[in-house]
């Protein structure tokens, strides 16, 4: 599976690793992704999402059902 947050859409970005001698080599910055199970009470079932820590904060703020509705409207299969 790709390293993409299902809620926020965060993806890996590239940058430079800089050594003590200031030599630059390419590296990737990966998002902080967690595979998390949520209980969707409105549908009485468990769903599994791959979310970043910012995605978890979004779910806590807006509510799980609201976030799931927005994901389904954008074409995500949940």
Secondary structure, DSSP 8 states (H G I E B T S, - for coil): --S--TTT----EEEEEE-TT--EEEEEE---EEEEEEEETTTTEEEEEEEEHHHHHHHHHH-HHHHHHHHHHTT---
